[in-house]
Amino acid sequence: MSKLWSGLLLLTSLTVTANEVFAPSDIPLLDNRFRIDYGVKEITFIVTRKPGTPSVILVRPDGSKLYVGKVTPPDVGWLALKDQDLITIRDPMPGPWQAIGEVDPENRVRILSNIKLETDLLPAQLYQGEVVKLKSWLLIDDAPPKEGYYLTDLGMTVKLQRFNDAQQQGEPILDELLGHYRDDGKGLDEVPGDGIMTAKAVLDVPAGKYRALYSTGNQVFSRARHQDVLIYPLPVGYSLAVPSKEYGARLSFLIDSDELDPASVIIKGKAANTVGASMAFSAVATEPRVEIDLSAIKEVGQYDVTATLFGTTRLGREIQVTLPAKSFNILPVLAQPPSAASVASAAVPIQVKFEEKESRGWLLWLLGGVGILVALLGGVGFILLKKRRALQKAMAAQKAENEGAKSEAKLDLNLPEQ
């Protein structure tokens, strides 16, 4: 019996369950794809299928396919179980491979390679806004890579994924990228090219159950690991009282004593406006309730408040939490409006003067109008008087003329004939 089939029979002699077959070094498939490194001598795939579905089809990097039950190369061993395919390949073709079929989301590939990804596990209980340290590294032949190793341009991507069901299966309903980090010696990464990547990330997501997914790789290889974590709500209540006429701005904190030791809590922060004015503040808690007075801020403007909490959990873990930002406004002080009595007293003399001025104006207008009217009437009377005198003269002349005519007529009649 060949060594390949002996290995497969050894695997099937175990109870084939996820907990017993899957080892810590198992690699989850990413979109049913995986990459086999150059120089790998032997690889074993353990692919979990949905119950009742046929075996998967493996697609090599050159596009050729491997099927169960068909003629296979002598260096391939394949055992199809009820819901799993166990496939072992010697001297596999390096490059990207793909598994086609009804693959279960919890599938694994056990890669017998000399390159492994290790990670520092996150605490199982985390908090919203918590700043966490992320660290992953590579082992080549179970040892850190030596200087000048061929895995260049290495980077680490960390995501938080949330699912609808408790088994964390199917498509994630939330896929939050915490960051992408490189092995370049920048930021928190200490030594470039040593295969160790270190970074910090803020868990700015809603509370709930998540899967933390670490993946790293380059053009030569890729690796991925994941871990389930719980993110709890903020361990402190946090409110801001905006300024009023009587009081300035105030911050109020209420520490959750079930989660944190109040005596271990320190709060540091800053209130800054848009033109550069700022005020730093800090407080050391002695009891669950903490008050911070910001009434010293007097300059007009809009202020943004940022704060960080440092403390120790009831389980003894040191944490750092970035609190949500808040804002308030300092408004300019307006001049006091005059009282009603002063307005009334100030208005009376002005009104009297106005009325006096207004009365004199109307009197002048009235006198002027009367004068003009008298002048007009005088002119009309004068004209009428002249016309009347002229008419009287004309009538007197006419009367005199008529009387002269009558006198002449009487004289002619009384004269004797000559």
C-alpha positions as CSV (number, residue, x, y, z in Angstrom):
1,M,0.0,0.0,0.0
2,S,1.4,3.4,-1.0
3,K,2.4,6.0,1.6
4,L,-0.3,8.3,0.2
5,W,-3.1,5.8,0.9
6,S,-1.6,4.9,4.2
7,G,-1.8,8.5,5.2
8,L,-5.4,8.8,4.0
9,L,-6.4,5.6,5.9
10,L,-4.8,7.0,9.0
11,L,-6.9,10.1,8.7
12,T,-10.1,8.2,8.2
13,S,-9.3,6.0,11.2
14,L,-10.0,9.1,13.3
15,T,-13.4,10.4,14.0
16,V,-13.8,12.9,11.3
17,T,-15.0,16.0,13.1
18,A,-13.9,19.6,12.8
19,N,-12.5,19.6,16.3
20,E,-10.5,16.5,15.9
21,V,-9.3,16.8,12.3
22,F,-8.7,20.5,12.2
23,A,-5.4,21.5,13.8
24,P,-4.3,25.0,14.9
25,S,-2.1,25.2,11.7
26,D,-5.1,24.6,9.4
27,I,-5.7,27.5,7.0
28,P,-9.2,28.7,6.1
29,L,-10.0,29.0,2.4
30,L,-10.5,32.5,1.2
31,D,-13.3,32.5,-1.5
32,N,-12.4,28.8,-2.1
33,R,-9.0,29.9,-3.3
34,F,-5.6,29.1,-1.9
35,R,-2.0,29.3,-3.1
36,I,0.7,26.6,-2.9
37,D,4.2,27.8,-2.4
38,Y,7.2,26.9,-4.5
39,G,9.1,24.1,-3.0
40,V,6.3,22.4,-1.1
41,K,6.9,18.7,-1.2
42,E,3.5,17.4,0.0
43,I,0.1,19.0,0.7
44,T,-3.1,17.6,2.2
45,F,-6.4,19.2,1.5
46,I,-9.3,18.6,4.0
47,V,-12.3,20.2,2.2
48,T,-15.6,20.2,4.0
49,R,-18.7,20.1,1.8
50,K,-22.4,20.7,2.5
51,P,-24.0,17.3,3.4
52,G,-25.3,15.4,0.4
53,T,-23.3,17.3,-2.2
54,P,-20.7,15.8,-4.6
55,S,-17.0,16.0,-4.2
56,V,-15.2,19.2,-5.2
57,I,-13.2,19.7,-8.3
58,L,-9.7,21.0,-7.9
59,V,-8.4,23.4,-10.5
60,R,-4.6,23.7,-10.9
61,P,-2.8,26.9,-11.7
62,D,-2.5,25.9,-15.3
63,G,-6.3,25.4,-15.6
64,S,-6.2,21.6,-15.6
65,K,-8.7,19.8,-13.2
66,L,-8.6,17.0,-10.7
67,Y,-11.7,14.9,-10.1
68,V,-12.5,12.1,-7.7
69,G,-13.2,8.7,-9.3
70,K,-11.4,9.5,-12.5
71,V,-7.9,8.7,-13.6
72,T,-5.6,10.6,-11.4
73,P,-1.9,11.0,-11.5
74,P,0.1,8.6,-9.3
75,D,1.1,11.4,-7.0
76,V,-2.6,12.2,-6.0
77,G,-4.6,10.4,-3.4
78,W,-8.3,11.2,-3.0
79,L,-10.8,9.9,-0.4
80,A,-14.4,11.1,-0.7
81,L,-16.3,10.9,2.6
82,K,-20.0,11.9,3.3
83,D,-19.3,15.6,3.8
84,Q,-15.5,15.9,3.2
85,D,-12.9,15.4,0.6
86,L,-9.4,14.3,1.8
87,I,-6.9,14.9,-0.9
88,T,-3.1,14.5,-0.7
89,I,-0.8,15.6,-3.4
90,R,3.0,15.2,-3.7
91,D,5.1,17.9,-5.5
92,P,2.0,20.0,-6.2
93,M,2.2,22.7,-8.9
94,P,3.0,26.0,-7.3
95,G,0.7,28.9,-7.7
96,P,-3.0,29.7,-7.2
97,W,-5.5,26.7,-6.8
98,Q,-9.2,26.7,-6.6
99,A,-11.9,24.3,-5.1
100,I,-15.1,24.2,-7.1
101,G,-18.3,22.8,-5.4
102,E,-20.7,23.2,-2.5
103,V,-17.9,24.1,-0.1
104,D,-18.9,24.6,3.6
105,P,-17.9,28.1,4.9
106,E,-16.0,26.4,7.7
107,N,-13.7,24.5,5.3
108,R,-10.0,24.1,5.9
109,V,-6.9,23.3,4.0
110,R,-4.1,21.6,5.9
111,I,-1.0,22.7,4.1
112,L,2.2,20.8,4.8
113,S,4.4,23.7,3.9
114,N,7.5,25.2,5.4
115,I,5.9,28.6,5.8
116,K,3.3,29.3,8.5
117,L,1.5,32.4,9.8
118,E,1.3,32.9,13.6
119,T,-0.7,35.6,15.4
120,D,-1.1,36.9,18.9
121,L,-4.6,36.1,19.9
122,L,-6.8,39.0,20.9
123,P,-8.6,38.9,24.3
124,A,-11.9,37.1,24.0
125,Q,-13.7,40.1,25.7
126,L,-13.0,43.5,24.1
127,Y,-14.8,46.9,24.4
128,Q,-16.1,49.4,21.9
129,G,-13.4,52.0,21.1
130,E,-10.7,49.9,22.6
131,V,-7.2,50.3,21.1
132,V,-5.8,46.9,20.5
133,K,-2.3,45.8,19.5
134,L,-2.2,43.5,16.5
135,K,0.8,41.3,15.8
136,S,1.5,38.5,13.3
137,W,4.6,36.9,12.0
138,L,5.9,34.2,9.7
139,L,7.8,31.0,10.6
140,I,9.9,29.4,7.9
141,D,10.9,25.8,8.9
142,D,9.5,26.7,12.4
143,A,11.9,29.6,12.8
144,P,11.7,33.3,12.1
145,P,12.8,34.2,8.6
146,K,16.4,35.1,8.1
147,E,17.6,38.4,6.7
148,G,16.9,38.8,3.0
149,Y,14.2,36.2,2.9
150,Y,12.4,36.0,-0.5
151,L,8.9,37.0,0.8
152,T,9.1,40.6,-0.1
153,D,6.4,43.3,-0.1
154,L,4.7,41.5,2.8
155,G,1.6,43.0,4.3
156,M,-1.0,42.1,6.9
157,T,-4.7,42.9,6.6
158,V,-7.0,42.7,9.6
159,K,-10.8,42.7,9.3
160,L,-13.7,42.4,11.7
161,Q,-16.6,40.3,10.3
162,R,-20.0,39.9,11.7
163,F,-22.5,37.2,10.7
164,N,-26.3,36.7,11.1
165,D,-26.0,33.3,12.8
166,A,-24.1,32.1,15.9
167,Q,-22.0,29.7,13.8
168,Q,-20.4,32.7,12.0
169,Q,-21.2,31.2,8.6
170,G,-22.3,32.6,5.3
171,E,-21.8,36.0,3.9
172,P,-20.8,38.6,6.6
173,I,-23.3,41.3,7.3
174,L,-20.5,43.6,8.3
175,D,-17.0,43.5,7.0
176,E,-15.0,46.3,8.7
177,L,-11.4,46.8,7.6
178,L,-9.3,47.7,10.7
179,G,-6.2,48.4,8.7
180,H,-3.5,47.2,6.3
181,Y,0.0,47.0,7.7
182,R,3.3,46.2,6.0
183,D,6.6,44.7,7.1
184,D,8.4,47.9,6.3
185,G,9.8,49.2,9.6
186,K,7.4,52.1,9.7
187,G,4.8,53.0,12.4
188,L,4.9,50.3,15.1
189,D,6.7,47.8,12.9
190,E,10.2,47.6,14.4
191,V,12.4,45.9,11.8
192,P,11.7,46.0,8.1
193,G,11.7,42.6,6.3
194,D,11.8,40.4,9.4
195,G,8.4,38.8,8.8
196,I,6.9,40.4,12.0
197,M,4.1,43.0,11.6
198,T,2.9,45.0,14.5
199,A,0.1,47.6,14.5
200,K,-2.6,49.3,16.6
201,A,-6.3,49.5,15.6
202,V,-9.4,51.1,17.2
203,L,-12.4,48.9,17.5
204,D,-14.9,51.5,16.3
205,V,-17.8,49.1,15.7
206,P,-21.1,48.3,17.4
207,A,-21.0,45.8,20.3
208,G,-21.5,42.2,19.3
209,K,-19.8,38.9,18.3
210,Y,-17.2,39.2,15.5
211,R,-14.6,37.2,13.7
212,A,-11.2,38.8,13.5
213,L,-9.6,37.8,10.2
214,Y,-5.9,38.1,9.7
215,S,-4.4,37.6,6.2
216,T,-1.0,38.1,4.8
217,G,0.8,37.4,1.6
218,N,2.4,38.6,-1.6
219,Q,2.9,37.4,-5.1
220,V,4.4,34.2,-3.9
221,F,2.1,33.0,-1.1
222,S,-0.9,33.8,1.1
223,R,-1.9,32.8,4.6
224,A,-5.0,33.6,6.7
225,R,-6.1,33.0,10.3
226,H,-9.2,34.0,12.2
227,Q,-10.5,34.2,15.8
228,D,-13.9,34.8,17.3
229,V,-14.1,37.7,19.7
230,L,-16.8,39.5,21.7
231,I,-17.0,43.3,21.7
232,Y,-18.8,44.7,24.8
233,P,-20.4,48.2,25.0
234,L,-18.3,51.1,26.4
235,P,-17.4,50.5,30.1
236,V,-18.2,54.1,30.9
237,G,-21.1,56.5,30.5
238,Y,-20.1,59.8,29.0
239,S,-22.1,63.0,28.6
240,L,-21.4,66.7,27.9
241,A,-23.4,69.6,29.5
242,V,-23.2,72.6,27.1
243,P,-22.5,76.1,28.5
244,S,-25.4,78.2,29.9
245,K,-25.7,81.7,31.5
246,E,-24.9,80.3,34.9
247,Y,-22.4,77.5,34.2
248,G,-19.7,76.6,31.7
249,A,-19.3,73.3,29.8
250,R,-19.0,70.2,32.0
251,L,-18.0,66.6,31.3
252,S,-19.6,63.8,33.3
253,F,-18.4,60.2,33.4
254,L,-20.0,57.2,35.1
255,I,-17.6,54.2,35.3
256,D,-19.2,50.7,35.0
257,S,-17.9,49.2,38.3
258,D,-18.8,45.7,37.1
259,E,-16.3,46.0,34.2
260,L,-13.6,48.4,35.5
261,D,-11.9,49.1,38.8
262,P,-12.8,52.8,39.3
263,A,-9.6,53.4,41.3
264,S,-7.6,52.5,38.2
265,V,-9.3,54.8,35.7
266,I,-7.5,57.9,34.3
267,I,-9.2,60.1,31.7
268,K,-7.2,62.4,29.5
269,G,-8.4,64.6,26.7
270,K,-8.6,68.0,25.0
271,A,-11.2,70.5,23.9
272,A,-10.1,72.5,20.8
273,N,-11.8,74.9,18.5
274,T,-11.4,75.5,14.8
275,V,-9.0,78.4,15.1
276,G,-6.4,76.6,17.3
277,A,-7.5,77.5,20.8
278,S,-7.5,74.4,23.1
279,M,-7.6,73.3,26.7
280,A,-6.2,70.0,27.9
281,F,-7.8,68.2,30.8
282,S,-7.2,65.0,32.9
283,A,-8.8,63.3,35.9
284,V,-7.9,60.5,38.2
285,A,-11.0,58.6,39.3
286,T,-11.6,57.8,43.0
287,E,-15.2,56.8,42.6
288,P,-17.5,55.7,39.7
289,R,-18.6,59.3,39.0
290,V,-16.1,61.8,37.6
291,E,-16.8,65.4,36.7
292,I,-14.5,67.7,34.6
293,D,-15.1,71.4,34.6
294,L,-14.5,73.2,31.2
295,S,-15.8,76.6,32.3
296,A,-12.3,78.1,31.9
297,I,-13.0,78.1,28.1
298,K,-14.2,81.6,27.3
299,E,-13.1,82.2,23.7
300,V,-16.0,82.2,21.2
301,G,-16.1,79.3,18.8
302,Q,-17.1,75.7,18.3
303,Y,-15.1,73.2,20.3
304,D,-14.6,69.5,19.7
305,V,-13.9,67.3,22.8
306,T,-11.7,64.1,22.4
307,A,-10.9,61.9,25.4
308,T,-9.1,58.6,26.1
309,L,-9.8,56.3,29.1
310,F,-7.0,54.2,30.7
311,G,-8.0,51.5,33.2
312,T,-7.9,48.0,34.5
313,T,-10.7,45.5,34.0
314,R,-12.1,43.3,36.8
315,L,-10.1,40.5,35.1
316,G,-6.9,42.4,35.6
317,R,-6.3,43.4,31.9
318,E,-5.0,46.9,31.2
319,I,-7.1,48.7,28.5
320,Q,-7.1,51.9,26.5
321,V,-10.4,53.1,25.2
322,T,-11.0,56.0,22.7
323,L,-14.2,57.7,23.8
324,P,-16.6,59.2,21.2
325,A,-16.0,62.8,20.2
326,K,-18.4,65.5,21.4
327,S,-18.8,69.2,20.6
328,F,-20.2,72.4,22.1
329,N,-20.3,76.2,21.2
330,I,-19.3,79.3,23.0
331,L,-21.5,82.1,21.7
332,P,-20.7,85.9,21.7
333,V,-22.3,87.9,24.5
334,L,-24.9,90.3,23.1
335,A,-25.5,93.9,24.4
336,Q,-28.3,94.3,27.0
337,P,-31.5,95.8,25.4
338,P,-32.8,99.1,27.1
339,S,-35.6,98.8,29.7
340,A,-39.2,99.7,28.8
341,A,-39.1,102.8,31.2
342,S,-36.0,104.2,29.6
343,V,-37.5,103.6,26.1
344,A,-40.7,105.5,27.1
345,S,-38.9,108.4,28.8
346,A,-36.6,108.8,25.9
347,A,-39.4,108.7,23.4
348,V,-41.6,111.5,25.0
349,P,-39.5,114.5,24.3
350,I,-38.7,113.3,20.8
351,Q,-42.4,112.9,20.2
352,V,-43.2,116.3,21.6
353,K,-40.6,118.0,19.5
354,F,-41.8,116.1,16.5
355,E,-45.3,117.0,17.1
356,E,-44.4,120.7,17.7
357,K,-42.4,120.7,14.5
358,E,-45.2,118.9,12.8
359,S,-47.8,121.5,14.1
360,R,-45.8,124.5,13.0
361,G,-45.4,123.0,9.6
362,W,-49.1,122.6,9.1
363,L,-49.7,126.2,10.3
364,L,-47.3,127.6,7.8
365,W,-48.9,125.5,5.1
366,L,-52.3,126.7,6.2
367,L,-51.3,130.4,6.2
368,G,-49.7,130.1,2.9
369,G,-52.8,128.5,1.4
370,V,-55.0,131.2,2.8
371,G,-52.8,133.9,1.4
372,I,-52.8,132.3,-2.0
373,L,-56.6,132.0,-1.8
374,V,-57.0,135.6,-0.8
375,A,-54.7,136.7,-3.6
376,L,-56.7,134.7,-6.1
377,L,-60.0,136.0,-4.9
378,G,-58.7,139.6,-4.9
379,G,-57.5,139.2,-8.5
380,V,-60.9,137.8,-9.6
381,G,-62.7,140.6,-7.7
382,F,-60.5,143.2,-9.3
383,I,-61.2,141.8,-12.8
384,L,-64.9,141.7,-12.1
385,L,-64.9,145.3,-10.8
386,K,-63.1,146.5,-13.9
387,K,-65.6,144.7,-16.1
388,R,-68.5,146.1,-14.1
389,R,-67.2,149.7,-14.4
390,A,-66.6,149.2,-18.2
391,L,-70.1,147.8,-18.6
392,Q,-71.6,150.8,-16.6
393,K,-69.7,153.2,-18.8
394,A,-70.9,151.5,-21.9
395,M,-74.5,151.5,-20.8
396,A,-74.3,155.2,-19.8
397,A,-72.9,156.1,-23.2
398,Q,-75.7,154.2,-24.9
399,K,-78.3,155.9,-22.8
400,A,-77.0,159.3,-23.6
401,E,-76.9,158.6,-27.2
402,N,-80.5,157.4,-27.2
403,E,-81.7,160.5,-25.4
404,G,-79.9,162.8,-27.9
405,A,-81.6,161.1,-30.8
406,K,-85.0,161.6,-29.2
407,S,-84.4,165.4,-28.6
408,E,-83.5,166.0,-32.3
409,A,-86.7,164.2,-33.4
410,K,-88.9,166.4,-31.3
411,L,-87.4,169.7,-32.6
412,D,-87.9,168.7,-36.2
413,L,-91.5,168.1,-35.8
414,N,-92.3,171.3,-34.1
415,L,-90.6,173.6,-36.7
416,P,-92.9,175.6,-39.0
417,E,-92.7,175.1,-42.7
418,Q,-90.7,177.6,-44.4
